[in-house]
Amino acid sequence: MDNILPELKAFIENYILEHKIKNVDLNDLNLNTSLDLDLNLFDVDIDLFITDFVKAFNIDYTKFHWKNYGYPDENFTISLIRSFLNYKSDWVKRFAHRVYKPRITVSALQQAIKTGVLT
């Protein structure tokens, strides 16, 4: 499996720290990391993240539409899991993935960097 590009990893880490997004394990960042479930980016936050991403990497996003992924609305159950359970543990992550299907992963962003187009 490919490794995450260092500049993409740095961008994600800086974004999470700069915007003070809580309950995120940056040590476990990989290509299968979901933007919504693992990085806790939902609703407006994920729109801002995508906007900053395409600006930072000069990506063409004219063909991007949320209908390809499904718009990541915050789920009440996921909020409870994040609040009361340790999301860093494997069994909690597996449980969360059963309750909520992640919409978009870091691999889609890395592919966009390589091709120059986010679809």
Phi and psi in radians as a Rosetta constraint file:
Dihedral C 1 N 2 CA 2 C 2 CIRCULARHARMONIC -1.181 0.35
Dihedral N 2 CA 2 C 2 N 3 CIRCULARHARMONIC 2.701 0.35
Dihedral C 2 N 3 CA 3 C 3 CIRCULARHARMONIC -1.617 0.35
Dihedral N 3 CA 3 C 3 N 4 CIRCULARHARMONIC 2.741 0.35
Dihedral C 3 N 4 CA 4 C 4 CIRCULARHARMONIC -1.205 0.35
Dihedral N 4 CA 4 C 4 N 5 CIRCULARHARMONIC 2.438 0.35
Dihedral C 4 N 5 CA 5 C 5 CIRCULARHARMONIC -1.101 0.35
Dihedral N 5 CA 5 C 5 N 6 CIRCULARHARMONIC 2.381 0.35
Dihedral C 5 N 6 CA 6 C 6 CIRCULARHARMONIC -1.019 0.35
Dihedral N 6 CA 6 C 6 N 7 CIRCULARHARMONIC -0.675 0.35
Dihedral C 6 N 7 CA 7 C 7 CIRCULARHARMONIC -1.214 0.35
Dihedral N 7 CA 7 C 7 N 8 CIRCULARHARMONIC -0.564 0.35
Dihedral C 7 N 8 CA 8 C 8 CIRCULARHARMONIC -1.225 0.35
Dihedral N 8 CA 8 C 8 N 9 CIRCULARHARMONIC -0.750 0.35
Dihedral C 8 N 9 CA 9 C 9 CIRCULARHARMONIC -1.077 0.35
Dihedral N 9 CA 9 C 9 N 10 CIRCULARHARMONIC -0.756 0.35
Dihedral C 9 N 10 CA 10 C 10 CIRCULARHARMONIC -1.112 0.35
Dihedral N 10 CA 10 C 10 N 11 CIRCULARHARMONIC -0.707 0.35
Dihedral C 10 N 11 CA 11 C 11 CIRCULARHARMONIC -1.067 0.35
Dihedral N 11 CA 11 C 11 N 12 CIRCULARHARMONIC -0.824 0.35
Dihedral C 11 N 12 CA 12 C 12 CIRCULARHARMONIC -1.108 0.35
Dihedral N 12 CA 12 C 12 N 13 CIRCULARHARMONIC -0.816 0.35
Dihedral C 12 N 13 CA 13 C 13 CIRCULARHARMONIC -1.055 0.35
Dihedral N 13 CA 13 C 13 N 14 CIRCULARHARMONIC -0.782 0.35
Dihedral C 13 N 14 CA 14 C 14 CIRCULARHARMONIC -1.116 0.35
Dihedral N 14 CA 14 C 14 N 15 CIRCULARHARMONIC -0.705 0.35
Dihedral C 14 N 15 CA 15 C 15 CIRCULARHARMONIC -1.097 0.35
Dihedral N 15 CA 15 C 15 N 16 CIRCULARHARMONIC -0.822 0.35
Dihedral C 15 N 16 CA 16 C 16 CIRCULARHARMONIC -1.089 0.35
Dihedral N 16 CA 16 C 16 N 17 CIRCULARHARMONIC -0.767 0.35
Dihedral C 16 N 17 CA 17 C 17 CIRCULARHARMONIC -1.236 0.35
Dihedral N 17 CA 17 C 17 N 18 CIRCULARHARMONIC -0.713 0.35
Dihedral C 17 N 18 CA 18 C 18 CIRCULARHARMONIC -1.142 0.35
Dihedral N 18 CA 18 C 18 N 19 CIRCULARHARMONIC -0.678 0.35
Dihedral C 18 N 19 CA 19 C 19 CIRCULARHARMONIC -1.625 0.35
Dihedral N 19 CA 19 C 19 N 20 CIRCULARHARMONIC 0.074 0.35
Dihedral C 19 N 20 CA 20 C 20 CIRCULARHARMONIC 0.918 0.35
Dihedral N 20 CA 20 C 20 N 21 CIRCULARHARMONIC 0.852 0.35
Dihedral C 20 N 21 CA 21 C 21 CIRCULARHARMONIC -1.437 0.35
Dihedral N 21 CA 21 C 21 N 22 CIRCULARHARMONIC 2.230 0.35
Dihedral C 21 N 22 CA 22 C 22 CIRCULARHARMONIC -1.628 0.35
Dihedral N 22 CA 22 C 22 N 23 CIRCULARHARMONIC 2.878 0.35
Dihedral C 22 N 23 CA 23 C 23 CIRCULARHARMONIC 1.047 0.35
Dihedral N 23 CA 23 C 23 N 24 CIRCULARHARMONIC 0.775 0.35
Dihedral C 23 N 24 CA 24 C 24 CIRCULARHARMONIC -2.153 0.35
Dihedral N 24 CA 24 C 24 N 25 CIRCULARHARMONIC 2.282 0.35
Dihedral C 24 N 25 CA 25 C 25 CIRCULARHARMONIC -1.712 0.35
Dihedral N 25 CA 25 C 25 N 26 CIRCULARHARMONIC 1.692 0.35
Dihedral C 25 N 26 CA 26 C 26 CIRCULARHARMONIC -1.298 0.35
Dihedral N 26 CA 26 C 26 N 27 CIRCULARHARMONIC -0.281 0.35
Dihedral C 26 N 27 CA 27 C 27 CIRCULARHARMONIC -1.272 0.35
Dihedral N 27 CA 27 C 27 N 28 CIRCULARHARMONIC -0.357 0.35
Dihedral C 27 N 28 CA 28 C 28 CIRCULARHARMONIC -1.798 0.35
Dihedral N 28 CA 28 C 28 N 29 CIRCULARHARMONIC 0.455 0.35
Dihedral C 28 N 29 CA 29 C 29 CIRCULARHARMONIC -1.327 0.35
Dihedral N 29 CA 29 C 29 N 30 CIRCULARHARMONIC 2.134 0.35
Dihedral C 29 N 30 CA 30 C 30 CIRCULARHARMONIC -2.587 0.35
Dihedral N 30 CA 30 C 30 N 31 CIRCULARHARMONIC -3.078 0.35
Dihedral C 30 N 31 CA 31 C 31 CIRCULARHARMONIC -1.179 0.35
Dihedral N 31 CA 31 C 31 N 32 CIRCULARHARMONIC -0.400 0.35
Dihedral C 31 N 32 CA 32 C 32 CIRCULARHARMONIC -1.565 0.35
Dihedral N 32 CA 32 C 32 N 33 CIRCULARHARMONIC 0.007 0.35
Dihedral C 32 N 33 CA 33 C 33 CIRCULARHARMONIC -1.157 0.35
Dihedral N 33 CA 33 C 33 N 34 CIRCULARHARMONIC 2.231 0.35
Dihedral C 33 N 34 CA 34 C 34 CIRCULARHARMONIC -1.562 0.35
Dihedral N 34 CA 34 C 34 N 35 CIRCULARHARMONIC 2.476 0.35
Dihedral C 34 N 35 CA 35 C 35 CIRCULARHARMONIC -1.198 0.35
Dihedral N 35 CA 35 C 35 N 36 CIRCULARHARMONIC -0.656 0.35
Dihedral C 35 N 36 CA 36 C 36 CIRCULARHARMONIC -1.428 0.35
Dihedral N 36 CA 36 C 36 N 37 CIRCULARHARMONIC -0.956 0.35
Dihedral C 36 N 37 CA 37 C 37 CIRCULARHARMONIC -1.343 0.35
Dihedral N 37 CA 37 C 37 N 38 CIRCULARHARMONIC -0.842 0.35
Dihedral C 37 N 38 CA 38 C 38 CIRCULARHARMONIC -1.435 0.35
Dihedral N 38 CA 38 C 38 N 39 CIRCULARHARMONIC -0.611 0.35
Dihedral C 38 N 39 CA 39 C 39 CIRCULARHARMONIC -1.700 0.35
Dihedral N 39 CA 39 C 39 N 40 CIRCULARHARMONIC 0.009 0.35
Dihedral C 39 N 40 CA 40 C 40 CIRCULARHARMONIC 1.047 0.35
Dihedral N 40 CA 40 C 40 N 41 CIRCULARHARMONIC 0.720 0.35
Dihedral C 40 N 41 CA 41 C 41 CIRCULARHARMONIC -1.898 0.35
Dihedral N 41 CA 41 C 41 N 42 CIRCULARHARMONIC 1.987 0.35
Dihedral C 41 N 42 CA 42 C 42 CIRCULARHARMONIC -2.320 0.35
Dihedral N 42 CA 42 C 42 N 43 CIRCULARHARMONIC 2.813 0.35
Dihedral C 42 N 43 CA 43 C 43 CIRCULARHARMONIC 0.869 0.35
Dihedral N 43 CA 43 C 43 N 44 CIRCULARHARMONIC -2.132 0.35
Dihedral C 43 N 44 CA 44 C 44 CIRCULARHARMONIC -1.139 0.35
Dihedral N 44 CA 44 C 44 N 45 CIRCULARHARMONIC -0.623 0.35
Dihedral C 44 N 45 CA 45 C 45 CIRCULARHARMONIC -1.028 0.35
Dihedral N 45 CA 45 C 45 N 46 CIRCULARHARMONIC -0.734 0.35
Dihedral C 45 N 46 CA 46 C 46 CIRCULARHARMONIC -1.270 0.35
Dihedral N 46 CA 46 C 46 N 47 CIRCULARHARMONIC -0.566 0.35
Dihedral C 46 N 47 CA 47 C 47 CIRCULARHARMONIC -1.117 0.35
Dihedral N 47 CA 47 C 47 N 48 CIRCULARHARMONIC -0.757 0.35
Dihedral C 47 N 48 CA 48 C 48 CIRCULARHARMONIC -1.129 0.35
Dihedral N 48 CA 48 C 48 N 49 CIRCULARHARMONIC -0.686 0.35
Dihedral C 48 N 49 CA 49 C 49 CIRCULARHARMONIC -1.076 0.35
Dihedral N 49 CA 49 C 49 N 50 CIRCULARHARMONIC -0.826 0.35
Dihedral C 49 N 50 CA 50 C 50 CIRCULARHARMONIC -1.091 0.35
Dihedral N 50 CA 50 C 50 N 51 CIRCULARHARMONIC -0.731 0.35
Dihedral C 50 N 51 CA 51 C 51 CIRCULARHARMONIC -1.070 0.35
Dihedral N 51 CA 51 C 51 N 52 CIRCULARHARMONIC -0.818 0.35
Dihedral C 51 N 52 CA 52 C 52 CIRCULARHARMONIC -1.131 0.35
Dihedral N 52 CA 52 C 52 N 53 CIRCULARHARMONIC -0.646 0.35
Dihedral C 52 N 53 CA 53 C 53 CIRCULARHARMONIC -1.095 0.35
Dihedral N 53 CA 53 C 53 N 54 CIRCULARHARMONIC -0.861 0.35
Dihedral C 53 N 54 CA 54 C 54 CIRCULARHARMONIC -1.166 0.35
Dihedral N 54 CA 54 C 54 N 55 CIRCULARHARMONIC -0.555 0.35
Dihedral C 54 N 55 CA 55 C 55 CIRCULARHARMONIC -1.227 0.35
Dihedral N 55 CA 55 C 55 N 56 CIRCULARHARMONIC -0.775 0.35
Dihedral C 55 N 56 CA 56 C 56 CIRCULARHARMONIC -1.147 0.35
Dihedral N 56 CA 56 C 56 N 57 CIRCULARHARMONIC -0.639 0.35
Dihedral C 56 N 57 CA 57 C 57 CIRCULARHARMONIC -1.878 0.35
Dihedral N 57 CA 57 C 57 N 58 CIRCULARHARMONIC 0.119 0.35
Dihedral C 57 N 58 CA 58 C 58 CIRCULARHARMONIC 0.924 0.35
Dihedral N 58 CA 58 C 58 N 59 CIRCULARHARMONIC 0.971 0.35
Dihedral C 58 N 59 CA 59 C 59 CIRCULARHARMONIC -1.723 0.35
Dihedral N 59 CA 59 C 59 N 60 CIRCULARHARMONIC 2.425 0.35
Dihedral C 59 N 60 CA 60 C 60 CIRCULARHARMONIC -1.411 0.35
Dihedral N 60 CA 60 C 60 N 61 CIRCULARHARMONIC 2.061 0.35
Dihedral C 60 N 61 CA 61 C 61 CIRCULARHARMONIC -2.058 0.35
Dihedral N 61 CA 61 C 61 N 62 CIRCULARHARMONIC 0.386 0.35
Dihedral C 61 N 62 CA 62 C 62 CIRCULARHARMONIC -1.148 0.35
Dihedral N 62 CA 62 C 62 N 63 CIRCULARHARMONIC -0.442 0.35
Dihedral C 62 N 63 CA 63 C 63 CIRCULARHARMONIC -1.665 0.35
Dihedral N 63 CA 63 C 63 N 64 CIRCULARHARMONIC -0.006 0.35
Dihedral C 63 N 64 CA 64 C 64 CIRCULARHARMONIC -1.366 0.35
Dihedral N 64 CA 64 C 64 N 65 CIRCULARHARMONIC 2.356 0.35
Dihedral C 64 N 65 CA 65 C 65 CIRCULARHARMONIC -2.618 0.35
Dihedral N 65 CA 65 C 65 N 66 CIRCULARHARMONIC 2.462 0.35
Dihedral C 65 N 66 CA 66 C 66 CIRCULARHARMONIC -1.117 0.35
Dihedral N 66 CA 66 C 66 N 67 CIRCULARHARMONIC -0.345 0.35
Dihedral C 66 N 67 CA 67 C 67 CIRCULARHARMONIC -1.097 0.35
Dihedral N 67 CA 67 C 67 N 68 CIRCULARHARMONIC -0.391 0.35
Dihedral C 67 N 68 CA 68 C 68 CIRCULARHARMONIC -1.230 0.35
Dihedral N 68 CA 68 C 68 N 69 CIRCULARHARMONIC -0.452 0.35
Dihedral C 68 N 69 CA 69 C 69 CIRCULARHARMONIC -2.024 0.35
Dihedral N 69 CA 69 C 69 N 70 CIRCULARHARMONIC -0.557 0.35
Dihedral C 69 N 70 CA 70 C 70 CIRCULARHARMONIC 1.679 0.35
Dihedral N 70 CA 70 C 70 N 71 CIRCULARHARMONIC 2.253 0.35
Dihedral C 70 N 71 CA 71 C 71 CIRCULARHARMONIC -1.244 0.35
Dihedral N 71 CA 71 C 71 N 72 CIRCULARHARMONIC 2.251 0.35
Dihedral C 71 N 72 CA 72 C 72 CIRCULARHARMONIC -1.403 0.35
Dihedral N 72 CA 72 C 72 N 73 CIRCULARHARMONIC 1.541 0.35
Dihedral C 72 N 73 CA 73 C 73 CIRCULARHARMONIC -1.442 0.35
Dihedral N 73 CA 73 C 73 N 74 CIRCULARHARMONIC 2.517 0.35
Dihedral C 73 N 74 CA 74 C 74 CIRCULARHARMONIC -1.202 0.35
Dihedral N 74 CA 74 C 74 N 75 CIRCULARHARMONIC 2.338 0.35
Dihedral C 74 N 75 CA 75 C 75 CIRCULARHARMONIC -1.762 0.35
Dihedral N 75 CA 75 C 75 N 76 CIRCULARHARMONIC 2.314 0.35
Dihedral C 75 N 76 CA 76 C 76 CIRCULARHARMONIC -1.062 0.35
Dihedral N 76 CA 76 C 76 N 77 CIRCULARHARMONIC -0.710 0.35
Dihedral C 76 N 77 CA 77 C 77 CIRCULARHARMONIC -1.102 0.35
Dihedral N 77 CA 77 C 77 N 78 CIRCULARHARMONIC -0.734 0.35
Dihedral C 77 N 78 CA 78 C 78 CIRCULARHARMONIC -1.123 0.35
Dihedral N 78 CA 78 C 78 N 79 CIRCULARHARMONIC -0.676 0.35
Dihedral C 78 N 79 CA 79 C 79 CIRCULARHARMONIC -1.046 0.35
Dihedral N 79 CA 79 C 79 N 80 CIRCULARHARMONIC -0.726 0.35
Dihedral C 79 N 80 CA 80 C 80 CIRCULARHARMONIC -1.149 0.35
Dihedral N 80 CA 80 C 80 N 81 CIRCULARHARMONIC -0.747 0.35
Dihedral C 80 N 81 CA 81 C 81 CIRCULARHARMONIC -1.058 0.35
Dihedral N 81 CA 81 C 81 N 82 CIRCULARHARMONIC -0.787 0.35
Dihedral C 81 N 82 CA 82 C 82 CIRCULARHARMONIC -1.150 0.35
Dihedral N 82 CA 82 C 82 N 83 CIRCULARHARMONIC -0.630 0.35
Dihedral C 82 N 83 CA 83 C 83 CIRCULARHARMONIC -1.316 0.35
Dihedral N 83 CA 83 C 83 N 84 CIRCULARHARMONIC -0.722 0.35
Dihedral C 83 N 84 CA 84 C 84 CIRCULARHARMONIC -1.841 0.35
Dihedral N 84 CA 84 C 84 N 85 CIRCULARHARMONIC -0.301 0.35
Dihedral C 84 N 85 CA 85 C 85 CIRCULARHARMONIC -2.032 0.35
Dihedral N 85 CA 85 C 85 N 86 CIRCULARHARMONIC 2.767 0.35
Dihedral C 85 N 86 CA 86 C 86 CIRCULARHARMONIC -1.416 0.35
Dihedral N 86 CA 86 C 86 N 87 CIRCULARHARMONIC 1.766 0.35
Dihedral C 86 N 87 CA 87 C 87 CIRCULARHARMONIC -1.135 0.35
Dihedral N 87 CA 87 C 87 N 88 CIRCULARHARMONIC -0.263 0.35
Dihedral C 87 N 88 CA 88 C 88 CIRCULARHARMONIC -1.288 0.35
Dihedral N 88 CA 88 C 88 N 89 CIRCULARHARMONIC -0.348 0.35
Dihedral C 88 N 89 CA 89 C 89 CIRCULARHARMONIC -1.374 0.35
Dihedral N 89 CA 89 C 89 N 90 CIRCULARHARMONIC 2.567 0.35
Dihedral C 89 N 90 CA 90 C 90 CIRCULARHARMONIC -1.088 0.35
Dihedral N 90 CA 90 C 90 N 91 CIRCULARHARMONIC -0.724 0.35
Dihedral C 90 N 91 CA 91 C 91 CIRCULARHARMONIC -1.186 0.35
Dihedral N 91 CA 91 C 91 N 92 CIRCULARHARMONIC -0.559 0.35
Dihedral C 91 N 92 CA 92 C 92 CIRCULARHARMONIC -1.222 0.35
Dihedral N 92 CA 92 C 92 N 93 CIRCULARHARMONIC -0.684 0.35
Dihedral C 92 N 93 CA 93 C 93 CIRCULARHARMONIC -1.105 0.35
Dihedral N 93 CA 93 C 93 N 94 CIRCULARHARMONIC -0.753 0.35
Dihedral C 93 N 94 CA 94 C 94 CIRCULARHARMONIC -1.097 0.35
Dihedral N 94 CA 94 C 94 N 95 CIRCULARHARMONIC -0.729 0.35
Dihedral C 94 N 95 CA 95 C 95 CIRCULARHARMONIC -1.106 0.35
Dihedral N 95 CA 95 C 95 N 96 CIRCULARHARMONIC -0.770 0.35
Dihedral C 95 N 96 CA 96 C 96 CIRCULARHARMONIC -1.103 0.35
Dihedral N 96 CA 96 C 96 N 97 CIRCULARHARMONIC -0.659 0.35
Dihedral C 96 N 97 CA 97 C 97 CIRCULARHARMONIC -1.209 0.35
Dihedral N 97 CA 97 C 97 N 98 CIRCULARHARMONIC -0.418 0.35
Dihedral C 97 N 98 CA 98 C 98 CIRCULARHARMONIC -1.340 0.35
Dihedral N 98 CA 98 C 98 N 99 CIRCULARHARMONIC -0.605 0.35
Dihedral C 98 N 99 CA 99 C 99 CIRCULARHARMONIC -1.367 0.35
Dihedral N 99 CA 99 C 99 N 100 CIRCULARHARMONIC -0.645 0.35
Dihedral C 99 N 100 CA 100 C 100 CIRCULARHARMONIC -2.360 0.35
Dihedral N 100 CA 100 C 100 N 101 CIRCULARHARMONIC 2.200 0.35
Dihedral C 100 N 101 CA 101 C 101 CIRCULARHARMONIC -1.506 0.35
Dihedral N 101 CA 101 C 101 N 102 CIRCULARHARMONIC 2.065 0.35
Dihedral C 101 N 102 CA 102 C 102 CIRCULARHARMONIC -1.030 0.35
Dihedral N 102 CA 102 C 102 N 103 CIRCULARHARMONIC 2.524 0.35
Dihedral C 102 N 103 CA 103 C 103 CIRCULARHARMONIC -1.625 0.35
Dihedral N 103 CA 103 C 103 N 104 CIRCULARHARMONIC -0.865 0.35
Dihedral C 103 N 104 CA 104 C 104 CIRCULARHARMONIC -2.431 0.35
Dihedral N 104 CA 104 C 104 N 105 CIRCULARHARMONIC 2.429 0.35
Dihedral C 104 N 105 CA 105 C 105 CIRCULARHARMONIC -1.994 0.35
Dihedral N 105 CA 105 C 105 N 106 CIRCULARHARMONIC 2.969 0.35
Dihedral C 105 N 106 CA 106 C 106 CIRCULARHARMONIC -1.095 0.35
Dihedral N 106 CA 106 C 106 N 107 CIRCULARHARMONIC -0.525 0.35
Dihedral C 106 N 107 CA 107 C 107 CIRCULARHARMONIC -1.061 0.35
Dihedral N 107 CA 107 C 107 N 108 CIRCULARHARMONIC -0.588 0.35
Dihedral C 107 N 108 CA 108 C 108 CIRCULARHARMONIC -1.145 0.35
Dihedral N 108 CA 108 C 108 N 109 CIRCULARHARMONIC -0.657 0.35
Dihedral C 108 N 109 CA 109 C 109 CIRCULARHARMONIC -1.195 0.35
Dihedral N 109 CA 109 C 109 N 110 CIRCULARHARMONIC -0.718 0.35
Dihedral C 109 N 110 CA 110 C 110 CIRCULARHARMONIC -1.141 0.35
Dihedral N 110 CA 110 C 110 N 111 CIRCULARHARMONIC -0.695 0.35
Dihedral C 110 N 111 CA 111 C 111 CIRCULARHARMONIC -1.102 0.35
Dihedral N 111 CA 111 C 111 N 112 CIRCULARHARMONIC -0.656 0.35
Dihedral C 111 N 112 CA 112 C 112 CIRCULARHARMONIC -1.128 0.35
Dihedral N 112 CA 112 C 112 N 113 CIRCULARHARMONIC -0.658 0.35
Dihedral C 112 N 113 CA 113 C 113 CIRCULARHARMONIC -1.141 0.35
Dihedral N 113 CA 113 C 113 N 114 CIRCULARHARMONIC -0.726 0.35
Dihedral C 113 N 114 CA 114 C 114 CIRCULARHARMONIC -1.199 0.35
Dihedral N 114 CA 114 C 114 N 115 CIRCULARHARMONIC -0.682 0.35
Dihedral C 114 N 115 CA 115 C 115 CIRCULARHARMONIC -1.646 0.35
Dihedral N 115 CA 115 C 115 N 116 CIRCULARHARMONIC -0.384 0.35
Dihedral C 115 N 116 CA 116 C 116 CIRCULARHARMONIC 1.496 0.35
Dihedral N 116 CA 116 C 116 N 117 CIRCULARHARMONIC 0.086 0.35
Dihedral C 116 N 117 CA 117 C 117 CIRCULARHARMONIC -2.344 0.35
Dihedral N 117 CA 117 C 117 N 118 CIRCULARHARMONIC 2.302 0.35
Dihedral C 117 N 118 CA 118 C 118 CIRCULARHARMONIC -1.780 0.35
Dihedral N 118 CA 118 C 118 N 119 CIRCULARHARMONIC 2.013 0.35
